[in-house]
Amino acid sequence: MKIALVTGASRGLGLEWCRQLNSLGYKVILTARDIEKAQESVNKLISEGINNLFPYKLDVANLDQITDLAGWIKKLFGRLDLLINNAGINSATRAKGNSELQQKNFSLDRLETNEILNMLNINAIAPIMVSRGLKNVLIKGDNPKIINIGSWLGSITLKNNGGNYSYAVSKSALNMMNRALAFDLKNLGITTVVVNPGWVQTNMGGSKAMFTPQEAVNNIILNVINEIQLEHTGSFLNYTGQVHPW
């Protein structure tokens, strides 16, 4: 049975990743910053008849917790086959209803350095640090893969309006961070890509979005996870499996 780990997995897209990966036969490590929320999410999935779930407390920006996680995986499973770097924030979720704080991420006249750096840390740097920390257990995996959840808003080519600085910059930076990571991991047999899931009905995407979490995850499983090989490492892909404009 393969082993998968999902960050930011207590709700929304992350929770759906756990649900569908388990249905494919994976044992799934469900991580969240709050272990109680992680356990609640596991209990919810168990009530749906889903098993082989393992809750774990992980703040993706905490290097000590990443190191501890790697040791725990090595001891319990000996390997990791799939890493889904799903955890992330945007201007709205960062602000939590505070319009003034949202504008410090979004508006040129209100932009604040610390807000940009916070967004970069969670959305661009943390996925690479988690990947680095789990490298040695991924090496032991069966055709190991890292899926970094990106966004079409990180595309420089498609940027045609102002605003939304911190989030767009963080997702664009993730593309470059992943590109560098790919060259460092390729000789180890680890494939790593960034995937645009499309507009998804989550707390970040809102209720009017194009895809439900179920549809979004299913698209990526069918078109990306089932299809990519080491030759695709470093790519920025759309949920269709096609190359996304940088």
VEXRO-265685 format. One record per atom (N, C-alpha, C): residue number from 0; atom name; chain; x negated, y negated, z; residue in one letter. Coordinates in steps of 0.02 Angstrom, whole numbers. Atoms other than C-alpha are relative to their C-alpha. Layout:
N
  nr atom kette     c1     c2     c3 rest
 NUM   CA     A      X      Y      Z    A
...
//
This chain:
246
  nr atom kette     c1     c2     c3 rest
   0    N     A    -43     60      0    M
   0   CA     A      0      0      0    M
   0    C     A    -44    -62      0    M
   1    N     A     40     61      5    K
   1   CA     A    -72   -169    -52    K
   1    C     A     17    -49     56    K
   2    N     A     -7     50    -53    I
   2   CA     A    -96   -313     70    I
   2    C     A      2    -69    -31    I
   3    N     A     -5     69     24    A
   3   CA     A    -38   -491     34    A
   3    C     A      5    -47     60    A
   4    N     A     -7     52    -52    L
   4   CA     A    -49   -651    136    L
   4    C     A     30    -62    -32    L
   5    N     A    -34     61     25    V
   5   CA     A     63   -803    114    V
   5    C     A     -8    -55     53    V
   6    N     A      4     56    -46    T
   6   CA     A     25   -972    194    T
   6    C     A     64    -42     -5    T
   7    N     A    -61     41      0    G
   7   CA     A    166  -1090    243    G
   7    C     A     61     41    -15    G
   8    N     A    -48    -51     21    A
   8   CA     A    282   -941    241    A
   8    C     A     63      4     43    A
   9    N     A    -57     -7    -46    S
   9   CA     A    413   -978    375    S
   9    C     A     66    -21    -31    S
  10    N     A    -62     22     31    R
  10   CA     A    539  -1052    253    R
  10    C     A    -11    -11    -75    R
  11    N     A      4     20     70    G
  11   CA     A    578  -1099     73    G
  11    C     A    -36     48    -46    G
  12    N     A     36    -40     49    L
  12   CA     A    463  -1038    -63    L
  12    C     A    -45     52     34    L
  13    N     A     43    -47    -35    G
  13   CA     A    343   -957     61    G
  13    C     A     37     61     26    G
  14    N     A    -40    -56    -25    L
  14   CA     A    478   -852    141    L
  14    C     A     23     45    -57    L
  15    N     A    -20    -40     57    E
  15   CA     A    539   -797    -29    E
  15    C     A    -57     41    -28    E
  16    N     A     58    -39     19    W
  16   CA     A    362   -745    -74    W
  16    C     A     -5     64     41    W
  17    N     A      4    -58    -44    C
  17   CA     A    362   -630     77    C
  17    C     A     53     52    -18    C
  18    N     A    -56    -45     16    R
  18   CA     A    531   -558     30    R
  18    C     A    -14     40    -64    R
  19    N     A      9    -35     65    Q
  19   CA     A    486   -518   -151    Q
  19    C     A    -63     42     -2    Q
  20    N     A     61    -41     -1    L
  20   CA     A    308   -458   -120    L
  20    C     A     12     64     38    L
  21    N     A    -15    -61    -37    N
  21   CA     A    374   -336      9    N
  21    C     A     40     48    -44    N
  22    N     A    -40    -43     44    S
  22   CA     A    501   -271   -118    S
  22    C     A    -43     34    -53    S
  23    N     A     46    -30     49    L
  23   CA     A    353   -236   -233    L
  23    C     A    -48     50     33    L
  24    N     A     40    -49    -34    G
  24   CA     A    272   -128   -100    G
  24    C     A    -60    -27     39    G
  25    N     A     54     30    -39    Y
  25   CA     A    154   -251    -15    Y
  25    C     A     15      0     74    Y
  26    N     A     -3     21    -69    K
  26   CA     A    122   -262    169    K
  26    C     A    -16    -75     -1    K
  27    N     A      6     72      7    V
  27   CA     A    140   -449    196    V
  27    C     A    -15    -33     67    V
  28    N     A     18     41    -58    I
  28   CA     A     53   -563    321    I
  28    C     A     34    -67    -10    I
  29    N     A    -39     62      4    L
  29   CA     A    173   -708    351    L
  29    C     A    -30    -50     48    L
  30    N     A     33     48    -44    T
  30   CA     A     81   -860    417    T
  30    C     A     38    -66      2    T
  31    N     A    -29     66    -11    A
  31   CA     A    142  -1025    488    A
  31    C     A    -38    -34     56    A
  32    N     A     34     36    -53    R
  32   CA     A     73  -1160    601    R
  32    C     A     28     17     68    R
  33    N     A    -35    -16    -62    D
  33   CA     A    200  -1111    734    D
  33    C     A     14     75      1    D
  34    N     A     -9    -73     -1    I
  34   CA     A    193   -926    783    I
  34    C     A     72     18     15    I
  35    N     A    -71    -15    -14    E
  35   CA     A    371   -934    850    E
  35    C     A     41     -4    -64    E
  36    N     A    -36      5     63    K
  36   CA     A    434   -993    681    K
  36    C     A    -18     58    -46    K
  37    N     A     21    -58     40    A
  37   CA     A    332   -857    596    A
  37    C     A     37     63     22    A
  38    N     A    -35    -59    -26    Q
  38   CA     A    410   -726    710    Q
  38    C     A     74     -3    -16    Q
  39    N     A    -70      7     18    E
  39   CA     A    584   -796    681    E
  39    C     A     12     18    -74    E
  40    N     A     -7    -16     72    S
  40   CA     A    557   -781    493    S
  40    C     A     -8     74    -12    S
  41    N     A      7    -73      5    V
  41   CA     A    496   -603    512    V
  41    C     A     64     34     24    V
  42    N     A    -62    -29    -25    N
  42   CA     A    650   -563    616    N
  42    C     A     56     -7    -50    N
  43    N     A    -51     11     51    K
  43   CA     A    760   -638    481    K
  43    C     A     -7     51    -56    K
  44    N     A     11    -48     54    L
  44   CA     A    680   -528    348    L
  44    C     A     13     71     23    L
  45    N     A    -14    -67    -26    I
  45   CA     A    691   -375    459    I
  45    C     A     75     13      1    I
  46    N     A    -73     -7     -1    S
  46   CA     A    878   -408    477    S
  46    C     A     28     14    -70    S
  47    N     A    -19    -14     69    E
  47   CA     A    885   -396    286    E
  47    C     A    -24     69    -22    E
  48    N     A     24    -67     16    G
  48   CA     A    805   -224    294    G
  48    C     A    -71      1    -26    G
  49    N     A     69      5     25    I
  49   CA     A    629   -284    252    I
  49    C     A    -49     14     57    I
  50    N     A     49    -19    -51    N
  50   CA     A    483   -208    348    N
  50    C     A    -71    -13    -25    N
  51    N     A     71     10     16    N
  51   CA     A    292   -206    345    N
  51    C     A    -18    -73     -6    N
  52    N     A     14     72     -4    L
  52   CA     A    284   -390    393    L
  52    C     A    -41    -13     63    L
  53    N     A     47     14    -54    F
  53   CA     A    149   -463    504    F
  53    C     A     -6    -75     11    F
  54    N     A      4     73    -12    P
  54   CA     A    172   -638    579    P
  54    C     A    -69    -19     28    P
  55    N     A     65     24    -25    Y
  55   CA     A     15   -740    612    Y
  55    C     A      0    -76      2    Y
  56    N     A      5     72     -8    K
  56   CA     A    -17   -916    675    K
  56    C     A    -59    -26    -41    K
  57    N     A     54     29     40    L
  57   CA     A   -117  -1016    548    L
  57    C     A     15    -72    -19    L
  58    N     A      3     68     25    D
  58   CA     A   -147  -1201    527    D
  58    C     A    -53      1    -54    D
  59    N     A     46     -8     56    V
  59   CA     A   -227  -1203    355    V
  59    C     A    -58    -49      2    V
  60    N     A     54     50     -6    A
  60   CA     A   -333  -1354    404    A
  60    C     A    -45     15     59    A
  61    N     A     39    -18    -59    N
  61   CA     A   -406  -1266    556    N
  61    C     A    -50     55    -18    N
  62    N     A     50    -48     22    L
  62   CA     A   -570  -1179    511    L
  62    C     A     -9     57     49    L
  63    N     A      6    -53    -50    D
  63   CA     A   -579  -1082    674    D
  63    C     A     56     51     -7    D
  64    N     A    -56    -46      9    Q
  64   CA     A   -407  -1009    645    Q
  64    C     A     -8     42    -64    Q
  65    N     A     13    -38     61    I
  65   CA     A   -456   -959    468    I
  65    C     A    -51     55     13    I
  66    N     A     51    -50    -17    T
  66   CA     A   -610   -869    534    T
  66    C     A     30     56     41    T
  67    N     A    -33    -51    -41    D
  67   CA     A   -506   -780    666    D
  67    C     A     46     44    -42    D
  68    N     A    -45    -37     43    L
  68   CA     A   -380   -730    534    L
  68    C     A    -38     51    -42    L
  69    N     A     40    -46     41    A
  69   CA     A   -515   -653    424    A
  69    C     A    -22     61     41    A
  70    N     A     20    -55    -43    G
  70   CA     A   -577   -549    570    G
  70    C     A     58     47     17    G
  71    N     A    -61    -39    -16    W
  71   CA     A   -401   -493    613    W
  71    C     A     20     44    -60    W
  72    N     A    -17    -38     60    I
  72   CA     A   -367   -439    433    I
  72    C     A    -50     58    -10    I
  73    N     A     52    -52      8    K
  73   CA     A   -532   -344    424    K
  73    C     A     12     57     48    K
  74    N     A    -10    -51    -51    K
  74   CA     A   -494   -252    585    K
  74    C     A     63     41    -12    K
  75    N     A    -65    -34      6    L
  75   CA     A   -312   -212    547    L
  75    C     A      9     35    -67    L
  76    N     A    -13    -27     66    F
  76   CA     A   -314   -182    359    F
  76    C     A    -63     19    -39    F
  77    N     A     63    -14     35    G
  77   CA     A   -495   -183    300    G
  77    C     A     -7    -36    -67    G
  78    N     A      3     33     66    R
  78   CA     A   -451   -285    145    R
  78    C     A     59    -47     -8    R
  79    N     A    -56     42     21    L
  79   CA     A   -338   -414     62    L
  79    C     A      2      2    -75    L
  80    N     A     -7     -7     73    D
  80   CA     A   -270   -391   -114    D
  80    C     A     27    -63    -34    D
  81    N     A    -33     58     30    L
  81   CA     A   -169   -551   -141    L
  81    C     A      7    -55     51    L
  82    N     A     -7     59    -43    L
  82   CA     A   -178   -725    -65    L
  82    C     A     43    -51    -37    L
  83    N     A    -43     52     27    I
  83   CA     A    -37   -847    -97    I
  83    C     A    -10    -63     42    I
  84    N     A     10     64    -34    N
  84   CA     A    -93  -1023    -48    N
  84    C     A     60    -44    -15    N
  85    N     A    -64     34     12    N
  85   CA     A     82  -1093    -33    N
  85    C     A      9    -62     44    N
  86    N     A    -10     56    -47    A
  86   CA     A     68  -1214    115    A
  86    C     A    -17    -66    -34    A
  87    N     A     12     65     29    G
  87   CA     A     81  -1395     64    G
  87    C     A     51    -51     24    G
  88    N     A    -45     55    -19    I
  88   CA     A    162  -1564     95    I
  88    C     A      6    -49    -58    I
  89    N     A     -4     55     47    N
  89   CA     A    226  -1707    -11    N
  89    C     A     20    -64     38    N
  90    N     A    -13     64    -33    S
  90   CA     A    269  -1888     24    S
  90    C     A     62      2     44    S
  91    N     A    -63     -3    -38    A
  91   CA     A    446  -1850     82    A
  91    C     A     -6     44     61    A
  92    N     A      6    -45    -58    T
  92   CA     A    406  -1701    193    T
  92    C     A    -49    -27     51    T
  93    N     A     48     32    -45    R
  93   CA     A    257  -1794    266    R
  93    C     A     35    -53     41    R
  94    N     A    -33     56    -34    A
  94   CA     A    369  -1942    310    A
  94    C     A     56     22     47    A
  95    N     A    -54    -26    -41    K
  95   CA     A    511  -1837    383    K
  95    C     A     54    -53     12    K
  96    N     A    -54     49     -4    G
  96   CA     A    639  -1971    345    G
  96    C     A    -22    -70     14    G
  97    N     A     27     67    -14    N
  97   CA     A    526  -2118    386    N
  97    C     A    -20    -32    -67    N
  98    N     A     11     29     67    S
  98   CA     A    538  -2224    228    S
  98    C     A    -64    -41     -2    S
  99    N     A     62     40     -2    E
  99   CA     A    395  -2337    284    E
  99    C     A    -61     44     -8    E
 100    N     A     56    -47      6    L
 100   CA     A    278  -2190    304    L
 100    C     A     -3     29    -70    L
 101    N     A     -1    -26     68    Q
 101   CA     A    333  -2120    137    Q
 101    C     A    -31    -49    -50    Q
 102    N     A     28     50     45    Q
 102   CA     A    288  -2282     50    Q
 102    C     A    -76     -6      7    Q
 103    N     A     72      2    -10    K
 103   CA     A    113  -2272    125    K
 103    C     A    -35     54    -41    K
 104    N     A     25    -52     44    N
 104   CA     A     91  -2118     15    N
 104    C     A     18    -13    -73    N
 105    N     A    -31      5     67    F
 105   CA     A    192  -2175   -135    F
 105    C     A    -13    -66    -36    F
 106    N     A      0     66     30    S
 106   CA     A    183  -2362   -165    S
 106    C     A    -70    -32      0    S
 107    N     A     66     32      6    L
 107   CA     A     28  -2455   -226    L
 107    C     A    -10    -54     53    L
 108    N     A      7     55    -46    D
 108   CA     A     61  -2606   -115    D
 108    C     A      0     22     73    D
 109    N     A     -3    -24    -68    R
 109   CA     A     88  -2499     40    R
 109    C     A    -49     57     14    R
 110    N     A     43    -59     -5    L
 110   CA     A    -40  -2363      8    L
 110    C     A    -51     -7     56    L
 111    N     A     49     -2    -54    E
 111   CA     A   -150  -2312    156    E
 111    C     A    -49     57    -10    E
 112    N     A     54    -49     11    T
 112   CA     A   -316  -2221    146    T
 112    C     A     11     64     40    T
 113    N     A     -8    -59    -43    N
 113   CA     A   -280  -2105    292    N
 113    C     A     55     46    -24    N
 114    N     A    -55    -41     26    E
 114   CA     A   -118  -2047    213    E
 114    C     A    -23     40    -61    E
 115    N     A     27    -35     58    I
 115   CA     A   -206  -2004     50    I
 115    C     A    -45     57     22    I
 116    N     A     47    -50    -24    L
 116   CA     A   -342  -1911    144    L
 116    C     A     36     59     33    L
 117    N     A    -39    -54    -31    N
 117   CA     A   -214  -1813    244    N
 117    C     A     30     46    -52    N
 118    N     A    -30    -38     54    M
 118   CA     A   -126  -1759     85    M
 118    C     A    -52     42    -36    M
 119    N     A     54    -36     33    L
 119   CA     A   -290  -1710      4    L
 119    C     A    -23     59     43    L
 120    N     A     24    -53    -44    N
 120   CA     A   -341  -1609    156    N
 120    C     A     45     61     -1    N
 121    N     A    -47    -56     -2    I
 121   CA     A   -183  -1503    160    I
 121    C     A      9     32    -69    I
 122    N     A    -20    -26     66    N
 122   CA     A   -146  -1486    -26    N
 122    C     A    -58     22    -44    N
 123    N     A     56    -15     45    A
 123   CA     A   -319  -1479   -106    A
 123    C     A    -57     36     35    A
 124    N     A     58    -28    -34    I
 124   CA     A   -453  -1439     22    I
 124    C     A     17     64     37    I
 125    N     A    -18    -58    -41    A
 125   CA     A   -363  -1317    137    A
 125    C     A      6     65    -40    A
 126    N     A     -4    -63     38    P
 126   CA     A   -321  -1189      0    P
 126    C     A    -69     29    -17    P
 127    N     A     67    -23     17    I
 127   CA     A   -505  -1180    -47    I
 127    C     A    -35     27     63    I
 128    N     A     31    -23    -63    M
 128   CA     A   -561  -1164    135    M
 128    C     A     31     66     23    M
 129    N     A    -31    -64    -16    V
 129   CA     A   -434  -1026    165    V
 129    C     A    -28     55    -45    V
 130    N     A     27    -48     48    S
 130   CA     A   -495   -938      8    S
 130    C     A    -72     19     18    S
 131    N     A     69    -13    -21    R
 131   CA     A   -676   -956     64    R
 131    C     A     -2     44     62    R
 132    N     A      0    -38    -62    G
 132   CA     A   -635   -891    237    G
 132    C     A     21     72     -8    G
 133    N     A    -25    -68     11    L
 133   CA     A   -546   -738    168    L
 133    C     A    -37     37    -56    L
 134    N     A     37    -28     56    K
 134   CA     A   -673   -704     31    K
 134    C     A    -23     71     12    K
 135    N     A     30    -66    -14    N
 135   CA     A   -752   -554    116    N
 135    C     A     52     55      6    N
 136    N     A    -52    -51      0    V
 136   CA     A   -587   -464    140    V
 136    C     A     32      6    -69    V
 137    N     A    -24     -4     69    L
 137   CA     A   -531   -508    -37    L
 137    C     A    -46     43    -42    L
 138    N     A     48    -41     37    I
 138   CA     A   -689   -428   -104    I
 138    C     A     18     74      5    I
 139    N     A    -17    -71    -11    K
 139   CA     A   -627   -263    -31    K
 139    C     A     67     19    -31    K
 140    N     A    -66    -13     27    G
 140   CA     A   -459   -280   -117    G
 140    C     A      0     33    -68    G
 141    N     A    -11    -31     65    D
 141   CA     A   -389   -194   -271    D
 141    C     A     19    -54    -50    D
 142    N     A    -12     53     49    N
 142   CA     A   -405   -318   -416    N
 142    C     A     25    -63     35    N
 143    N     A    -24     55    -43    P
 143   CA     A   -394   -463   -291    P
 143    C     A     14    -64    -39    P
 144    N     A    -21     62     33    K
 144   CA     A   -305   -623   -341    K
 144    C     A     19    -52     52    K
 145    N     A    -20     58    -40    I
 145   CA     A   -280   -796   -268    I
 145    C     A     46    -42    -43    I
 146    N     A    -48     43     35    I
 146   CA     A   -126   -894   -321    I
 146    C     A      8    -64     41    I
 147    N     A     -7     65    -32    N
 147   CA     A   -133  -1078   -276    N
 147    C     A     60    -36    -29    N
 148    N     A    -61     32     24    I
 148   CA     A     36  -1163   -286    I
 148    C     A    -15    -74    -13    I
 149    N     A     13     68     21    G
 149   CA     A     10  -1324   -384    G
 149    C     A     63    -37    -18    G
 150    N     A    -58     39     22    S
 150   CA     A    126  -1446   -471    S
 150    C     A    -13    -32    -67    S
 151    N     A      7     38     63    W
 151   CA     A    159  -1524   -641    W
 151    C     A    -19    -72     14    W
 152    N     A     18     68    -18    L
 152   CA     A    136  -1688   -548    L
 152    C     A    -76     -9      8    L
 153    N     A     72      3     -3    G
 153   CA     A    -49  -1645   -536    G
 153    C     A    -33     -5    -68    G
 154    N     A     26      4     68    S
 154   CA     A    -67  -1654   -724    S
 154    C     A    -16    -72    -19    S
 155    N     A     20     66     22    I
 155   CA     A   -167  -1807   -778    I
 155    C     A     28    -14    -70    I
 156    N     A    -25      7     68    T
 156   CA     A   -114  -1777   -959    T
 156    C     A     72    -24     -2    T
 157    N     A    -72     14      1    L
 157   CA     A     71  -1789   -916    L
 157    C     A     20    -59     43    L
 158    N     A    -16     57    -43    K
 158   CA     A     59  -1935   -795    K
 158    C     A     18    -61    -43    K
 159    N     A    -23     55     43    N
 159   CA     A    163  -2074   -876    N
 159    C     A     37    -54     39    N
 160    N     A    -31     53    -40    N
 160   CA     A    220  -2183   -730    N
 160    C     A    -43    -12     62    N
 161    N     A     38     16    -59    G
 161   CA     A    153  -2266   -574    G
 161    C     A     28     35     62    G
 162    N     A    -26    -27    -63    G
 162   CA     A    178  -2219   -392    G
 162    C     A    -20     72     14    G
 163    N     A     12    -69    -22    N
 163   CA     A    170  -2053   -299    N
 163    C     A    -74     17      2    N
 164    N     A     73     -7      2    Y
 164   CA     A    -16  -2075   -274    Y
 164    C     A    -26     61     37    Y
 165    N     A     34    -50    -41    S
 165   CA     A    -62  -1960   -132    S
 165    C     A     16     71    -21    S
 166    N     A    -18    -67     19    Y
 166   CA     A     36  -1807   -186    Y
 166    C     A    -28     19    -68    Y
 167    N     A     26    -15     67    A
 167   CA     A     -9  -1817   -370    A
 167    C     A    -75      9      0    A
 168    N     A     73     -5     -4    V
 168   CA     A   -192  -1847   -331    V
 168    C     A    -21     65     34    V
 169    N     A     19    -62    -36    S
 169   CA     A   -196  -1701   -208    S
 169    C     A      9     62    -43    S
 170    N     A    -11    -58     43    K
 170   CA     A   -124  -1579   -335    K
 170    C     A    -48      0    -59    K
 171    N     A     51      4     52    S
 171   CA     A   -241  -1642   -470    S
 171    C     A    -67     23     27    S
 172    N     A     63    -21    -32    A
 172   CA     A   -386  -1619   -349    A
 172    C     A     -1     75     11    A
 173    N     A     -3    -72     -8    L
 173   CA     A   -327  -1442   -315    L
 173    C     A    -21     36    -63    L
 174    N     A     21    -30     64    N
 174   CA     A   -350  -1403   -500    N
 174    C     A    -76      3     -6    N
 175    N     A     73      1      5    M
 175   CA     A   -532  -1456   -494    M
 175    C     A    -33     44     54    M
 176    N     A     26    -42    -54    M
 176   CA     A   -564  -1372   -326    M
 176    C     A      5     74    -20    M
 177    N     A     -9    -69     21    N
 177   CA     A   -493  -1210   -395    N
 177    C     A    -47     18    -58    N
 178    N     A     44    -13     57    R
 178   CA     A   -595  -1227   -555    R
 178    C     A    -71     17     24    R
 179    N     A     66    -14    -28    A
 179   CA     A   -756  -1235   -454    A
 179    C     A      0     66     38    A
 180    N     A     -6    -63    -37    L
 180   CA     A   -698  -1094   -340    L
 180    C     A     -2     60    -46    L
 181    N     A     -4    -56     47    A
 181   CA     A   -664   -984   -490    A
 181    C     A    -69     23    -23    A
 182    N     A     67    -18     21    F
 182   CA     A   -845   -990   -548    F
 182    C     A    -40     33     57    F
 183    N     A     35    -29    -57    D
 183   CA     A   -907   -950   -373    D
 183    C     A     25     70     17    D
 184    N     A    -30    -65    -19    L
 184   CA     A   -789   -800   -353    L
 184    C     A      1     50    -58    L
 185    N     A     -8    -44     58    K
 185   CA     A   -792   -729   -529    K
 185    C     A    -46     61      4    K
 186    N     A     47    -56     -4    N
 186   CA     A   -947   -621   -502    N
 186    C     A     18     49     56    N
 187    N     A    -24    -43    -55    L
 187   CA     A   -861   -551   -347    L
 187    C     A     63     38    -20    L
 188    N     A    -59    -35     25    G
 188   CA     A   -714   -492   -453    G
 188    C     A     65    -28     25    G
 189    N     A    -60     32    -26    I
 189   CA     A   -589   -614   -377    I
 189    C     A     27    -50    -50    I
 190    N     A    -33     46     46    T
 190   CA     A   -467   -703   -494    T
 190    C     A     37    -53     39    T
 191    N     A    -35     53    -34    T
 191   CA     A   -404   -873   -438    T
 191    C     A     28    -51    -50    T
 192    N     A    -32     46     45    V
 192   CA     A   -280   -986   -527    V
 192    C     A     45    -49     39    V
 193    N     A    -51     46    -25    V
 193   CA     A   -167  -1136   -495    V
 193    C     A     62     10    -43    V
 194    N     A    -63    -11     37    V
 194   CA     A     16  -1113   -542    V
 194    C     A     50    -54     16    V
 195    N     A    -56     46     -8    N
 195   CA     A    151  -1243   -570    N
 195    C     A     63     41      4    N
 196    N     A    -60    -41     -6    P
 196   CA     A    309  -1161   -502    P
 196    C     A     63    -30    -31    P
 197    N     A    -59     36     24    G
 197   CA     A    423  -1290   -582    G
 197    C     A     34    -37     58    G
 198    N     A    -37     37    -50    W
 198   CA     A    550  -1394   -489    W
 198    C     A     44     49     38    W
 199    N     A    -31    -53    -39    V
 199   CA     A    612  -1284   -346    V
 199    C     A     44    -29     56    V
 200    N     A    -49     21    -51    Q
 200   CA     A    760  -1301   -226    Q
 200    C     A    -26     17     70    Q
 201    N     A     27     -7    -67    T
 201   CA     A    663  -1319    -63    T
 201    C     A      7    -67     35    T
 202    N     A      1     64    -35    N
 202   CA     A    644  -1455     69    N
 202    C     A    -40    -52    -39    N
 203    N     A     41     45     40    M
 203   CA     A    510  -1529    -45    M
 203    C     A     35    -18    -65    M
 204    N     A    -28     11     67    G
 204   CA     A    604  -1510   -209    G
 204    C     A     70    -28      0    G
 205    N     A    -68     24     -3    G
 205   CA     A    780  -1550   -153    G
 205    C     A     51     48    -31    G
 206    N     A    -53    -47     20    S
 206   CA     A    947  -1467   -191    S
 206    C     A     16     -3    -75    S
 207    N     A    -16      7     71    K
 207   CA     A    958  -1530   -371    K
 207    C     A    -53     30    -46    K
 208    N     A     56    -27     39    A
 208   CA     A    798  -1441   -428    A
 208    C     A     23     56    -47    A
 209    N     A    -18    -47     53    M
 209   CA     A    797  -1323   -577    M
 209    C     A      5     72     23    M
 210    N     A      4    -71    -19    F
 210   CA     A    750  -1159   -492    F
 210    C     A     15     10     74    F
 211    N     A     -4    -22    -69    T
 211   CA     A    802  -1071   -334    T
 211    C     A    -68     29     19    T
 212    N     A     63    -33    -19    P
 212   CA     A    656  -1003   -231    P
 212    C     A     -6     70    -29    P
 213    N     A      1    -68     27    Q
 213   CA     A    704   -828   -289    Q
 213    C     A    -21     -1    -73    Q
 214    N     A     18      4     71    E
 214   CA     A    693   -879   -472    E
 214    C     A    -72    -21     -9    E
 215    N     A     69     25      7    A
 215   CA     A    530   -974   -449    A
 215    C     A    -51     54     15    A
 216    N     A     47    -53    -18    V
 216   CA     A    441   -831   -361    V
 216    C     A      1     56    -51    V
 217    N     A     -5    -53     49    N
 217   CA     A    507   -703   -483    N
 217    C     A    -35    -19    -65    N
 218    N     A     34     23     61    N
 218   CA     A    444   -808   -630    N
 218    C     A    -76     10      7    N
 219    N     A     73     -4     -9    I
 219   CA     A    267   -814   -557    I
 219    C     A    -23     72      5    I
 220    N     A     19    -71     -5    I
 220   CA     A    264   -630   -514    I
 220    C     A     -2     32    -70    I
 221    N     A     -5    -32     67    L
 221   CA     A    320   -577   -689    L
 221    C     A    -50    -28    -49    L
 222    N     A     39     33     53    N
 222   CA     A    223   -704   -792    N
 222    C     A    -72    -15     18    N
 223    N     A     68     17    -21    V
 223   CA     A     68   -735   -689    V
 223    C     A    -33     58     36    V
 224    N     A     33    -52    -40    I
 224   CA     A     27   -607   -555    I
 224    C     A     -6     65    -38    I
 225    N     A      1    -64     37    N
 225   CA     A     73   -459   -665    N
 225    C     A    -43     -3    -63    N
 226    N     A     33      7     65    E
 226   CA     A    -21   -529   -815    E
 226    C     A    -73    -22      4    E
 227    N     A     68     28      1    I
 227   CA     A   -180   -621   -764    I
 227    C     A    -53     51     18    I
 228    N     A     59    -40    -15    Q
 228   CA     A   -350   -540   -761    Q
 228    C     A    -58    -48     13    Q
 229    N     A     58     41    -17    L
 229   CA     A   -524   -602   -718    L
 229    C     A    -16    -51    -54    L
 230    N     A     15     47     55    E
 230   CA     A   -540   -685   -888    E
 230    C     A     42    -64      5    E
 231    N     A    -43     59     -8    H
 231   CA     A   -401   -806   -837    H
 231    C     A    -19    -43     60    H
 232    N     A     17     35    -62    T
 232   CA     A   -487   -863   -678    T
 232    C     A    -18    -73    -13    T
 233    N     A     13     72      8    G
 233   CA     A   -497  -1052   -654    G
 233    C     A     54    -37    -38    G
 234    N     A    -52     31     42    S
 234   CA     A   -341  -1085   -758    S
 234    C     A     51    -39     41    S
 235    N     A    -59     34    -25    F
 235   CA     A   -199  -1206   -724    F
 235    C     A     57     26    -43    F
 236    N     A    -52    -34     37    L
 236   CA     A    -44  -1108   -775    L
 236    C     A     69    -25     18    L
 237    N     A    -70     14    -13    N
 237   CA     A    140  -1143   -793    N
 237    C     A     34     63     25    N
 238    N     A    -36    -58    -26    Y
 238   CA     A    270  -1027   -715    Y
 238    C     A     17     50    -56    Y
 239    N     A    -11    -44     58    T
 239   CA     A    292   -955   -891    T
 239    C     A    -61     43    -15    T
 240    N     A     62    -35     14    G
 240   CA     A    113   -892   -887    G
 240    C     A    -42    -35    -52    G
 241    N     A     38     39     49    Q
 241   CA     A     61  -1017  -1020    Q
 241    C     A    -46    -51     33    Q
 242    N     A     46     50    -28    V
 242   CA     A    -83  -1138   -994    V
 242    C     A     37    -66      7    V
 243    N     A    -31     65    -14    H
 243   CA     A    -23  -1301   -916    H
 243    C     A    -50    -56    -18    H
 244    N     A     46     56     15    P
 244   CA     A    -96  -1468   -978    P
 244    C     A    -33    -25     64    P
 245    N     A     36     26    -57    W
 245   CA     A   -231  -1531   -861    W
 245    C     A     23    -72     16    W
//
